[in-house]
């Protein structure tokens, strides 16, 4: 919050403040490019890149307790960033084509499980160890996760390799992850 106050009062943009500024612009970009194929994948890449949260690998899943299922939406692997242009928002409509050979994303997008991990109407994970184990099975080292409520009783889940972000950025990532729900 101090970063936002400093910027609002006319201060210069520091490194952390640039992250906040970019996050404040992200909902507008999502709305502006709502028709882009693989928009959730693009947003996950944007959040995960070094300029923002510097993750090595991250996974976005949607959990639907009502239909007792869990579905992979997007996967980020830092090693696959060579496949796309440097600024993913410069030509967002070509991102999906650029990432056709992103094997980690393909694996995550193809993931489906006939068992929900969240409690219905509560948003709490039944057993946190199950999500940590799932993260390991999907290729994450030292997985951590955030869960948030979405529309229609669904829950968004961000699994990511922990140990890479400082506590302040981790807190910001927890809030920024829910932006994936706009896709």
Backbone as a printed PyTorch tensor [residue, N CA C, xyz], in Angstrom:
tensor([[[  0.8200,  -1.1870,   0.0000],
         [  0.0000,   0.0000,   0.0000],
         [  0.8700,   1.2600,   0.0000]],

        [[  2.0090,   1.2200,   0.6820],
         [  2.9070,   2.3800,   0.6900],
         [  3.3690,   2.7190,  -0.7200]],

        [[  3.5940,   1.6580,  -1.5480],
         [  4.0300,   1.8830,  -2.9250],
         [  2.9740,   2.6720,  -3.7010]],

        [[  1.7240,   2.2930,  -3.5370],
         [  0.6330,   2.9710,  -4.2350],
         [  0.5320,   4.4210,  -3.7690]],

        [[  0.6610,   4.6550,  -2.4740],
         [  0.6080,   6.0200,  -1.9380],
         [  1.7260,   6.8830,  -2.5060]],

        [[  2.9460,   6.3230,  -2.5690],
         [  4.0860,   7.0940,  -3.0690],
         [  3.8760,   7.4610,  -4.5330]],

        [[  3.4140,   6.5210,  -5.3230],
         [  3.1790,   6.7780,  -6.7380],
         [  2.0440,   7.7780,  -6.9140]],

        [[  0.9760,   7.6110,  -6.1400],
         [ -0.1730,   8.5180,  -6.2420],
         [  0.2110,   9.9450,  -5.8800]],

        [[  1.2110,  10.0850,  -5.0150],
         [  1.6240,  11.4220,  -4.6250],
         [  2.6660,  12.0090,  -5.5690]],

        [[  2.9340,  11.3220,  -6.6800],
         [  3.8420,  11.8710,  -7.6850],
         [  5.2610,  11.3800,  -7.5920]],

        [[  5.5190,  10.3960,  -6.7280],
         [  6.8710,   9.8620,  -6.6040],
         [  7.2890,   9.0950,  -7.8470]],

        [[  8.5740,   8.7640,  -7.9280],
         [  9.0780,   8.0280,  -9.0790],
         [  8.7400,   6.5450,  -8.9320]],

        [[  8.7300,   5.8590, -10.0650],
         [  8.4430,   4.4300, -10.0820],
         [  9.7130,   3.6610,  -9.7570]],

        [[  9.7240,   2.9580,  -8.6400],
         [ 10.8030,   2.0340,  -8.3190],
         [ 10.4540,   0.6650,  -8.8650]],

        [[ 11.3240,  -0.3240,  -8.6210],
         [ 11.0880,  -1.6660,  -9.1730],
         [  9.7670,  -2.2540,  -8.6870]],

        [[  9.5240,  -2.2220,  -7.3750],
         [  8.2710,  -2.7550,  -6.8390],
         [  7.0690,  -1.9670,  -7.3090]],

        [[  7.2590,  -0.6750,  -7.4520],
         [  6.1570,   0.1740,  -7.9160],
         [  5.8150,  -0.1060,  -9.3670]],

        [[  6.8030,  -0.4790, -10.1700],
         [  6.5300,  -0.8400, -11.5680],
         [  5.6560,  -2.0830, -11.6270]],

        [[  5.8770,  -3.0170, -10.7260],
         [  5.0410,  -4.2150, -10.6680],
         [  3.6050,  -3.8130, -10.3480]],

        [[  3.4340,  -2.9390,  -9.3640],
         [  2.0920,  -2.4750,  -8.9920],
         [  1.4500,  -1.7490, -10.1690]],

        [[  2.1980,  -0.8900, -10.8250],
         [  1.6710,  -0.1620, -11.9890],
         [  1.2130,  -1.1260, -13.0760]],

        [[  2.0490,  -2.1170, -13.3710],
         [  1.6980,  -3.0990, -14.4030],
         [  0.4630,  -3.8960, -14.0060]],

        [[  0.3540,  -4.2550, -12.7450],
         [ -0.8190,  -4.9930, -12.2730],
         [ -2.0840,  -4.1450, -12.3610]],

        [[ -1.9560,  -2.8580, -12.1160],
         [ -3.1120,  -1.9700, -12.2330],
         [ -3.5690,  -1.8350, -13.6840]],

        [[ -2.6550,  -1.9970, -14.6320],
         [ -2.9980,  -1.9300, -16.0570],
         [ -3.5340,  -3.2530, -16.6040]],

        [[ -3.2550,  -4.3410, -15.8980],
         [ -3.6010,  -5.6630, -16.4130],
         [ -5.1010,  -5.8800, -16.6460]],

        [[ -6.0070,  -5.4690, -15.7610],
         [ -7.4390,  -5.6610, -16.0650],
         [ -7.8600,  -4.9640, -17.3600]],

        [[ -7.3090,  -3.7900, -17.6130],
         [ -7.6260,  -3.0810, -18.8530],
         [ -7.1380,  -3.8850, -20.0690]],

        [[ -5.9240,  -4.4260, -19.9910],
         [ -5.3860,  -5.2220, -21.0940],
         [ -6.2550,  -6.4620, -21.3260]],

        [[ -6.6990,  -7.0830, -20.2480],
         [ -7.5350,  -8.2750, -20.3670],
         [ -8.8470,  -7.9210, -21.0520]],

        [[ -9.4570,  -6.8300, -20.6460],
         [-10.7130,  -6.4030, -21.2700],
         [-10.5080,  -6.0240, -22.7290]],

        [[ -9.4310,  -5.3270, -23.0060],
         [ -9.1440,  -4.8730, -24.3640],
         [ -8.8990,  -6.0520, -25.3100]],

        [[ -8.3280,  -7.1220, -24.7980],
         [ -7.9550,  -8.2700, -25.6300],
         [ -8.7700,  -9.5090, -25.2770]],

        [[-10.0160,  -9.3270, -24.9060],
         [-10.8650, -10.4400, -24.4870],
         [-11.0110, -11.5180, -25.5570]],

        [[-10.7720, -11.1760, -26.8060],
         [-10.9500, -12.1200, -27.9060],
         [ -9.6780, -12.8930, -28.2570]],

        [[ -8.6080, -12.6880, -27.5160],
         [ -7.3410, -13.3460, -27.7990],
         [ -7.4100, -14.8170, -27.3800]],

        [[ -7.0090, -15.6950, -28.2830],
         [ -6.9220, -17.1220, -27.9470],
         [ -5.8580, -17.3050, -26.8690]],

        [[ -6.1180, -18.1880, -25.9410],
         [ -5.1650, -18.4970, -24.8680],
         [ -4.8630, -17.2770, -23.9870]],

        [[ -5.8740, -16.4450, -23.7370],
         [ -5.6680, -15.2330, -22.9340],
         [ -5.1750, -15.5700, -21.5160]],

        [[ -5.7310, -16.5920, -20.8960],
         [ -5.2780, -16.9710, -19.5460],
         [ -3.8050, -17.3660, -19.5640]],

        [[ -3.3790, -18.0550, -20.6070],
         [ -1.9810, -18.4430, -20.7410],
         [ -1.0970, -17.1990, -20.8790]],

        [[ -1.5470, -16.2340, -21.6640],
         [ -0.8140, -14.9890, -21.8520],
         [ -0.6950, -14.2280, -20.5230]],

        [[ -1.7870, -14.1320, -19.7810],
         [ -1.7680, -13.4190, -18.4970],
         [ -0.8700, -14.1490, -17.4920]],

        [[ -0.9460, -15.4830, -17.4700],
         [ -0.0630, -16.2490, -16.5820],
         [  1.3950, -15.9830, -16.9220]],

        [[  1.7230, -15.9210, -18.2120],
         [  3.0940, -15.6040, -18.6240],
         [  3.4830, -14.2180, -18.1360]],

        [[  2.6080, -13.2610, -18.3280],
         [  2.9030, -11.8880, -17.9120],
         [  3.1780, -11.8250, -16.4070]],

        [[  2.3440, -12.4550, -15.6220],
         [  2.5280, -12.4440, -14.1660],
         [  3.8080, -13.1700, -13.7500]],

        [[  4.1530, -14.2330, -14.4560],
         [  5.2610, -15.0990, -14.0440],
         [  6.6360, -14.6160, -14.4850]],

        [[  6.7090, -13.7950, -15.5200],
         [  8.0050, -13.3330, -16.0300],
         [  8.8260, -12.6230, -14.9580]],

        [[ 10.1210, -12.5310, -15.2090],
         [ 11.0500, -11.9250, -14.2630],
         [ 10.6770, -10.4990, -13.8750]],

        [[ 10.1480,  -9.7320, -14.7860],
         [  9.7940,  -8.3460, -14.4960],
         [  8.6710,  -8.2100, -13.4770]],

        [[  7.9490,  -9.2930, -13.2260],
         [  6.8540,  -9.2320, -12.2650],
         [  7.1370, -10.1260, -11.0660]],

        [[  6.8760, -11.4300, -11.1700],
         [  7.0640, -12.2830, -10.0080],
         [  8.2010, -13.2830, -10.1500]],

        [[  8.8250, -13.3640, -11.3070],
         [ 10.0260, -14.1630, -11.4950],
         [  9.8730, -15.6320, -11.1440]],

        [[  8.7930, -16.2510, -11.5830],
         [  8.5730, -17.6680, -11.2910],
         [  9.2580, -18.5410, -12.3380]],

        [[  9.6760, -19.7260, -11.9260],
         [ 10.2330, -20.6820, -12.8810],
         [  9.1300, -21.4820, -13.5630]],

        [[  8.1560, -21.9150, -12.7830],
         [  7.0070, -22.6620, -13.3040],
         [  5.7740, -22.2820, -12.5060]],

        [[  4.6430, -22.2210, -13.2050],
         [  3.3670, -21.9240, -12.5470],
         [  2.2540, -22.6240, -13.3250]],

        [[  1.1910, -22.9490, -12.6130],
         [  0.0600, -23.6770, -13.1880],
         [ -1.2290, -23.0080, -12.7330]],

        [[ -2.1340, -22.7810, -13.6760],
         [ -3.4610, -22.2370, -13.3690],
         [ -4.4980, -23.3170, -13.6270]],

        [[ -5.2680, -23.6390, -12.5900],
         [ -6.3100, -24.6590, -12.6420],
         [ -7.6380, -24.0500, -12.2230]],

        [[ -8.7230, -24.6400, -12.6870],
         [-10.0530, -24.2720, -12.1970],
         [-10.6830, -25.5060, -11.5690]],

        [[-11.1500, -25.3290, -10.3500],
         [-11.7860, -26.3960,  -9.5900],
         [-13.2880, -26.1360,  -9.5650]],

        [[-14.0790, -27.1690,  -9.8720],
         [-15.5320, -27.0510,  -9.8570],
         [-16.1030, -28.1050,  -8.9090]],

        [[-16.3620, -27.7110,  -7.6500],
         [-16.8950, -28.6740,  -6.6820],
         [-18.2740, -29.2140,  -7.0490]],

        [[-19.0960, -28.3900,  -7.7090],
         [-20.4430, -28.8280,  -8.0560],
         [-20.4180, -30.0390,  -8.9870]],

        [[-19.4980, -30.0410,  -9.9550],
         [-19.3760, -31.1550, -10.8910],
         [-18.2070, -32.0730, -10.5380]],

        [[-17.5980, -31.8280,  -9.3630],
         [-16.5330, -32.6670,  -8.8250],
         [-15.4030, -32.8810,  -9.8390]],

        [[-14.8570, -31.7540, -10.3380],
         [-13.7660, -31.8810, -11.3060],
         [-12.7500, -30.7470, -11.1440]],

        [[-11.5810, -31.0070, -11.6680],
         [-10.4660, -30.0650, -11.6510],
         [ -9.8710, -30.0710, -13.0540]],

        [[ -9.6640, -28.8890, -13.6440],
         [ -9.2250, -28.7830, -15.0360],
         [ -8.0380, -27.8380, -15.1550]],

        [[ -7.0480, -28.2510, -15.9230],
         [ -5.9050, -27.4020, -16.2100],
         [ -6.2610, -26.3480, -17.2470]],

        [[ -5.8280, -25.1130, -17.0170],
         [ -6.1140, -24.0200, -17.9510],
         [ -4.8380, -23.5540, -18.6420]],

        [[ -3.7720, -23.3400, -17.8810],
         [ -2.5440, -22.8010, -18.4620],
         [ -1.3360, -23.1960, -17.6260]],

        [[ -0.2190, -23.3340, -18.2890],
         [  1.0340, -23.6320, -17.6100],
         [  2.1280, -22.6960, -18.0860]],

        [[  2.9720, -22.2870, -17.1550],
         [  4.1120, -21.4150, -17.4760],
         [  5.3910, -22.1380, -17.0940]],

        [[  6.3220, -22.1920, -18.0450],
         [  7.6480, -22.7210, -17.7950],
         [  8.6310, -21.6960, -18.3500]],

        [[  9.4600, -21.1660, -17.4790],
         [ 10.4040, -20.1160, -17.8730],
         [ 11.2590, -20.5300, -19.0770]],

        [[ 11.5750, -21.8220, -19.1640],
         [ 12.4000, -22.3110, -20.2680],
         [ 11.6970, -22.2050, -21.6180]],

        [[ 10.3660, -22.0900, -21.6230],
         [  9.6180, -22.0050, -22.8730],
         [  9.3830, -20.5620, -23.3280]],

        [[  9.8870, -19.5980, -22.5820],
         [  9.6980, -18.1890, -22.9520],
         [ 10.4360, -17.8270, -24.2370]],

        [[ 11.4080, -18.6260, -24.6180],
         [ 12.1290, -18.3770, -25.8720],
         [ 11.2100, -18.5430, -27.0800]],

        [[ 10.0620, -19.1890, -26.8780],
         [  9.1350, -19.4440, -27.9860],
         [  8.3120, -18.2180, -28.3750]],

        [[  8.1740, -17.2630, -27.4650],
         [  7.3280, -16.1010, -27.7570],
         [  8.1430, -14.8180, -27.7960]],

        [[  7.5050, -13.7750, -28.3200],
         [  8.1620, -12.4710, -28.3970],
         [  8.4160, -11.9280, -26.9900]],

        [[  9.3440, -11.0100, -26.8820],
         [  9.7430, -10.4820, -25.5740],
         [  8.5750,  -9.8400, -24.8360]],

        [[  7.8360,  -8.9630, -25.4730],
         [  6.6870,  -8.3180, -24.8590],
         [  5.4180,  -9.0200, -25.3720]],

        [[  4.8130,  -9.8510, -24.5190],
         [  3.6680, -10.6570, -24.9550],
         [  2.4520,  -9.8120, -25.3130]],

        [[  2.3890,  -8.5690, -24.8270],
         [  1.2410,  -7.7030, -25.1120],
         [  1.4140,  -6.9040, -26.3970]],

        [[  2.6170,  -6.9080, -26.9860],
         [  2.8550,  -6.1560, -28.2130],
         [  1.9910,  -6.6770, -29.3600]],

        [[  1.9440,  -7.9900, -29.5050],
         [  1.1080,  -8.6510, -30.5150],
         [  0.4150,  -9.8330, -29.8370]],

        [[ -0.5660,  -9.5500, -28.9910],
         [ -1.1780, -10.6300, -28.2100],
         [ -1.8770, -11.6930, -29.0390]],

        [[ -2.3120, -11.3470, -30.2420],
         [ -3.0250, -12.3200, -31.0710],
         [ -2.1120, -13.4050, -31.6440]],

        [[ -0.8010, -13.1920, -31.6230],
         [  0.1130, -14.2150, -32.1250],
         [  0.6850, -15.0820, -31.0000]],

        [[  0.3670, -14.7470, -29.7620],
         [  0.9180, -15.4820, -28.6150],
         [  0.5800, -16.9700, -28.6920]],

        [[ -0.6740, -17.3160, -28.9520],
         [ -1.0870, -18.7300, -28.9890],
         [ -0.2900, -19.4960, -30.0440]],

        [[ -0.0940, -18.8820, -31.2170],
         [  0.6920, -19.5400, -32.2640],
         [  2.1570, -19.6810, -31.8510]],

        [[  2.6930, -18.6300, -31.2320],
         [  4.0810, -18.6730, -30.7690],
         [  4.2990, -19.8270, -29.7900]],

        [[  3.2750, -20.1110, -28.9960],
         [  3.4160, -21.0960, -27.9170],
         [  2.9370, -22.5000, -28.2990]],

        [[  2.7250, -22.7540, -29.5930],
         [  2.2720, -24.0790, -30.0390],
         [  3.1730, -25.2140, -29.5740]],

        [[  4.4610, -24.9490, -29.4320],
         [  5.4020, -25.9890, -29.0270],
         [  5.7420, -25.9450, -27.5430]],

        [[  4.9570, -25.2430, -26.7490],
         [  5.1870, -25.1530, -25.3050],
         [  4.6500, -26.4270, -24.6420]],

        [[  5.5110, -27.3980, -24.4520],
         [  5.1000, -28.7130, -23.9700],
         [  4.5090, -28.6570, -22.5610]],

        [[  5.0940, -27.8490, -21.6790],
         [  4.5730, -27.7740, -20.3080],
         [  3.1350, -27.2600, -20.3130]],

        [[  2.8770, -26.2120, -21.0930],
         [  1.5200, -25.6730, -21.1930],
         [  0.5610, -26.7240, -21.7530]],

        [[  0.9790, -27.4270, -22.7900],
         [  0.1260, -28.4640, -23.3860],
         [ -0.2320, -29.5360, -22.3520]],

        [[  0.7440, -29.9280, -21.5490],
         [  0.5040, -30.9330, -20.5200],
         [ -0.5160, -30.4310, -19.5100]],

        [[ -0.3530, -29.1950, -19.0650],
         [ -1.2640, -28.6310, -18.0630],
         [ -2.6530, -28.4320, -18.6610]],

        [[ -2.7190, -27.9040, -19.8540],
         [ -4.0220, -27.6690, -20.4900],
         [ -4.7800, -28.9780, -20.6960]],

        [[ -4.0740, -30.0580, -20.9140],
         [ -4.6980, -31.3610, -21.0940],
         [ -5.0490, -32.0660, -19.8010]],

        [[ -4.6510, -31.4790, -18.6730],
         [ -4.9120, -32.1160, -17.3780],
         [ -6.3770, -31.9820, -16.9870]],

        [[ -6.9630, -33.0820, -16.5710],
         [ -8.3310, -33.0880, -16.0370],
         [ -8.4130, -34.1900, -14.9970]],

        [[ -9.1300, -33.8950, -13.9430],
         [ -9.2710, -34.8470, -12.8420],
         [-10.7250, -34.8850, -12.4200]],

        [[-11.2580, -36.0710, -12.2570],
         [-12.6520, -36.2370, -11.8480],
         [-12.7920, -36.2040, -10.3370]],

        [[-12.1360, -35.2480,  -9.7220],
         [-12.2330, -35.0760,  -8.2740],
         [-11.8600, -33.6360,  -7.9300]],

        [[-12.7890, -32.9280,  -7.3530],
         [-12.5500, -31.5610,  -6.9080],
         [-11.6380, -31.5900,  -5.6810]],

        [[-10.8710, -30.5310,  -5.5030],
         [-10.0060, -30.4410,  -4.3210],
         [-10.5140, -29.3980,  -3.3270]],

        [[-11.5450, -28.6380,  -3.7220],
         [-12.0770, -27.5850,  -2.8570],
         [-13.4370, -27.9780,  -2.2940]],

        [[-13.7410, -27.4130,  -1.1490],
         [-15.0480, -27.6310,  -0.5390],
         [-16.0750, -26.7600,  -1.2460]],

        [[-17.2270, -27.2920,  -1.4180],
         [-18.3070, -26.5770,  -2.0960],
         [-18.7220, -25.3500,  -1.2860]],

        [[-18.8790, -24.2170,  -1.9430],
         [-19.3640, -22.9590,  -1.3650],
         [-18.4670, -22.3530,  -0.2970]],

        [[-17.3290, -22.9430,  -0.0170],
         [-16.4650, -22.3990,   1.0320],
         [-15.1790, -21.8230,   0.4460]],

        [[-14.6430, -22.4480,  -0.5660],
         [-13.4010, -21.9810,  -1.1660],
         [-12.1710, -22.5090,  -0.4730]],

        [[-12.3550, -23.3460,   0.5330],
         [-11.2230, -23.9220,   1.2390],
         [-10.8220, -25.2310,   0.5660]],

        [[ -9.5460, -25.5250,   0.6080],
         [ -9.0310, -26.7770,   0.0630],
         [ -9.2770, -27.8680,   1.1020]],

        [[ -9.8080, -28.9940,   0.6290],
         [-10.0970, -30.1080,   1.5450],
         [ -8.8290, -30.5760,   2.2490]],

        [[ -7.8020, -30.8390,   1.4680],
         [ -6.5370, -31.3050,   2.0250],
         [ -5.4030, -30.6100,   1.2750]],

        [[ -4.7660, -29.6190,   1.8960],
         [ -3.6890, -28.8800,   1.2130],
         [ -2.5700, -29.7780,   0.6890]],

        [[ -2.3130, -30.8850,   1.3830],
         [ -1.2620, -31.8020,   0.9260],
         [ -1.5820, -32.3930,  -0.4450]],

        [[ -2.8750, -32.5490,  -0.7540],
         [ -3.2650, -33.0620,  -2.0720],
         [ -2.8240, -32.1150,  -3.1860]],

        [[ -2.9630, -30.8060,  -2.9480],
         [ -2.5360, -29.8370,  -3.9670],
         [ -1.0180, -29.8020,  -4.0970]],

        [[ -0.3170, -29.9120,  -2.9860],
         [  1.1460, -29.9400,  -3.0370],
         [  1.6000, -31.1810,  -3.8010]],

        [[  0.9610, -32.3160,  -3.5240],
         [  1.2950, -33.5560,  -4.2320],
         [  0.9840, -33.4300,  -5.7280]],

        [[ -0.1690, -32.8350,  -6.0530],
         [ -0.5360, -32.6270,  -7.4520],
         [  0.4960, -31.7490,  -8.1530]],

        [[  0.9180, -30.6830,  -7.4880],
         [  1.9530, -29.8210,  -8.0660],
         [  3.2120, -30.5940,  -8.3920]],

        [[  3.6140, -31.4850,  -7.5020],
         [  4.7850, -32.3240,  -7.7430],
         [  4.5770, -33.2610,  -8.9190]],

        [[  3.3920, -33.8630,  -8.9990],
         [  3.0860, -34.7650, -10.1220],
         [  3.0840, -34.0280, -11.4580]],

        [[  2.7090, -32.7410, -11.4240],
         [  2.6710, -31.9460, -12.6570],
         [  4.0170, -31.2870, -12.9850]],

        [[  5.0410, -31.5890, -12.1960],
         [  6.3850, -31.1410, -12.5450],
         [  6.9340, -29.9700, -11.7570]],

        [[  6.2600, -29.5550, -10.6790],
         [  6.7650, -28.4420,  -9.8700],
         [  7.6690, -28.9500,  -8.7620]],

        [[  8.7150, -28.1910,  -8.4750],
         [  9.5870, -28.4810,  -7.3370],
         [  9.1700, -27.5600,  -6.2030]],

        [[  8.9950, -28.1070,  -5.0190],
         [  8.6020, -27.3290,  -3.8400],
         [  7.3490, -26.4860,  -4.1230]],

        [[  6.2390, -27.1300,  -4.4920],
         [  5.0410, -26.3780,  -4.8890],
         [  4.3450, -25.6640,  -3.7330]],

        [[  3.8480, -24.4840,  -4.0340],
         [  2.9660, -23.7120,  -3.1590],
         [  1.7370, -23.3770,  -3.9780]],

        [[  0.7150, -22.8620,  -3.3210],
         [ -0.5080, -22.5590,  -4.0700],
         [ -1.2970, -21.4500,  -3.4040]],

        [[ -2.1430, -20.8360,  -4.2200],
         [ -3.1690, -19.8990,  -3.7670],
         [ -4.4910, -20.3700,  -4.3570]],

        [[ -5.5550, -20.2180,  -3.5930],
         [ -6.9030, -20.5710,  -4.0480],
         [ -7.7910, -19.3600,  -3.8340]],

        [[ -8.6620, -19.0730,  -4.8060],
         [ -9.5900, -17.9600,  -4.6580],
         [-10.9430, -18.3540,  -5.2290]],

        [[-11.9800, -17.6900,  -4.7500],
         [-13.3290, -17.9390,  -5.2510],
         [-13.5290, -17.2660,  -6.6050]],

        [[-14.2830, -17.9610,  -7.4580],
         [-14.6330, -17.4400,  -8.7710],
         [-16.1540, -17.4830,  -8.9070]],

        [[-16.6310, -17.0030, -10.0320],
         [-18.0670, -17.0510, -10.2960],
         [-18.5560, -18.4950, -10.3930]],

        [[-19.8480, -18.6490, -10.2080],
         [-20.5390, -19.9270, -10.3890],
         [-20.0410, -21.0200,  -9.4470]],

        [[-19.5040, -20.6380,  -8.3060],
         [-19.0550, -21.6210,  -7.3210],
         [-17.7360, -22.2950,  -7.6540]],

        [[-17.0570, -21.8300,  -8.6990],
         [-15.7530, -22.3850,  -9.0550],
         [-14.6610, -21.7610,  -8.1940]],

        [[-13.4800, -22.3640,  -8.2590],
         [-12.3250, -21.8400,  -7.5310],
         [-11.1240, -21.8360,  -8.4640]],

        [[-10.3890, -20.7360,  -8.4470],
         [ -9.1430, -20.6490,  -9.1900],
         [ -8.0180, -21.1430,  -8.3080]],

        [[ -7.0720, -21.8210,  -8.9060],
         [ -5.9100, -22.3300,  -8.1670],
         [ -4.6590, -21.9680,  -8.9460]],

        [[ -3.7240, -21.3230,  -8.2790],
         [ -2.4090, -21.0600,  -8.8510],
         [ -1.4120, -21.9040,  -8.0810]],

        [[ -0.8140, -22.8690,  -8.7490],
         [  0.2840, -23.6600,  -8.1990],
         [  1.5750, -23.0780,  -8.7550]],

        [[  2.5950, -22.9500,  -7.9230],
         [  3.8590, -22.3950,  -8.4070],
         [  5.0120, -22.9290,  -7.5820]],

        [[  6.2010, -22.8660,  -8.1510],
         [  7.3910, -23.2950,  -7.4230],
         [  7.7550, -22.2200,  -6.4240]],

        [[  7.8340, -22.6120,  -5.1640],
         [  8.0750, -21.6450,  -4.1030],
         [  9.5690, -21.4410,  -3.8810]],

        [[  9.8700, -20.4170,  -3.1020],
         [ 11.2520, -20.1150,  -2.7780],
         [ 11.8650, -19.0990,  -3.7070]],

        [[ 11.0810, -18.5620,  -4.6190],
         [ 11.6150, -17.6380,  -5.6040],
         [ 11.2190, -16.1930,  -5.3320]],

        [[ 10.1350, -15.9800,  -4.5980],
         [  9.6470, -14.6230,  -4.4090],
         [  9.7780, -14.2280,  -2.9450]],

        [[ 10.0980, -12.9720,  -2.7110],
         [ 10.1750, -12.4760,  -1.3420],
         [  8.7510, -12.3960,  -0.7810]],

        [[  8.6330, -12.2610,   0.5340],
         [  7.3200, -12.2730,   1.1880],
         [  6.4030, -11.1680,   0.6590]],

        [[  6.9600,  -9.9920,   0.3980],
         [  6.1470,  -8.8750,  -0.0820],
         [  5.5730,  -9.1660,  -1.4680]],

        [[  6.3960,  -9.6920,  -2.3320],
         [  5.9140, -10.0350,  -3.6740],
         [  4.9860, -11.2360,  -3.6210]],

        [[  5.2210, -12.1400,  -2.7010],
         [  4.3380, -13.3050,  -2.5570],
         [  2.9330, -12.8400,  -2.1810]],

        [[  2.8420, -11.8800,  -1.2830],
         [  1.5430, -11.3330,  -0.8840],
         [  0.8620, -10.6630,  -2.0770]],

        [[  1.6160,  -9.9400,  -2.8600],
         [  1.0780,  -9.2780,  -4.0490],
         [  0.6390, -10.3220,  -5.0920]],

        [[  1.4190, -11.3870,  -5.2370],
         [  1.0610, -12.4620,  -6.1630],
         [ -0.2640, -13.1050,  -5.7640]],

        [[ -0.4840, -13.2600,  -4.4770],
         [ -1.7380, -13.8680,  -4.0160],
         [ -2.9310, -13.0570,  -4.5030]],

        [[ -2.8220, -11.7360,  -4.4810],
         [ -3.9000, -10.8820,  -4.9570],
         [ -3.9580, -10.8310,  -6.4870]],

        [[ -2.8000, -10.8260,  -7.1170],
         [ -2.7540, -10.7200,  -8.5800],
         [ -3.2500, -11.9950,  -9.2600]],

        [[ -3.0990, -13.1290,  -8.6190],
         [ -3.5240, -14.4020,  -9.2170],
         [ -4.9900, -14.3850,  -9.6100]],

        [[ -5.7980, -13.7050,  -8.8330],
         [ -7.2400, -13.6960,  -9.1250],
         [ -7.5590, -12.9780, -10.4340]],

        [[ -6.6070, -12.2090, -10.9760],
         [ -6.8140, -11.5740, -12.2760],
         [ -6.9950, -12.6150, -13.3820]],

        [[ -6.4950, -13.8160, -13.1600],
         [ -6.6810, -14.8840, -14.1320],
         [ -8.1590, -15.2060, -14.3140]],

        [[ -8.9710, -14.9220, -13.3030],
         [-10.4110, -15.1750, -13.3770],
         [-11.1060, -14.2940, -14.4080]],

        [[-10.4650, -13.2090, -14.8010],
         [-11.0640, -12.2990, -15.7880],
         [-10.9420, -12.8330, -17.2170]],

        [[-10.1660, -13.8880, -17.3940],
         [ -9.9190, -14.4200, -18.7430],
         [-10.9880, -15.4290, -19.1390]]])
